[in-house]
Amino acid sequence: MILRKWADGEYPFRLAIGQLRSLQDKTGVGPMALVRRLLDGSWMVDDVRETIRLGLIGGGMKPVDAGKMIETWVDPFPLAESAVLAQEIAVHAVVGVPDDPVGKSIAGEAATEASASPFPH
């Protein structure tokens, strides 16, 4: 899960398996192909909208509220503004977050500090 300032506050975003499957159905491509499209600029409308909407739902927001957020904070603006957030959500779902403790020994090993995100949202 990632926590990002977006829209009118700070929100958690997460794409678990259920959201990834829904995203796959909506976009017609698997997670890595979606990441590739988001990163290379060949994304489609639902690549951006649905990644953010499902990321909000995966982060704990009710589906109705997530839909309202998209209608308020994504739809009225140029999609390229939201594409950066969609990229970050999708990348983190596929490759994880920099400070994720998976694979690290909890005892005796200091956690490394996460680097600043390359994504401005």
Number of C-alpha atoms within 10 A of each C-alpha: 17 16 12 17 12 14 13 8 7 10 16 18 28 23 27 16 11 11 20 21 15 15 23 18 11 13 20 13 15 13 18 14 14 25 22 15 17 24 17 10 12 10 20 14 12 14 24 26 20 21 31 28 28 25 28 25 22 22 18 14 17 11 14 10 13 20 19 12 17 18 14 12 14 20 13 9 11 9 15 15 12 20 24 18 22 26 25 24 27 27 20 18 23 14 9 14 15 13 11 12 11 9 6 11 10 10 7 7 8 9 13 10 8 10 8 8 9 8 10 11 15
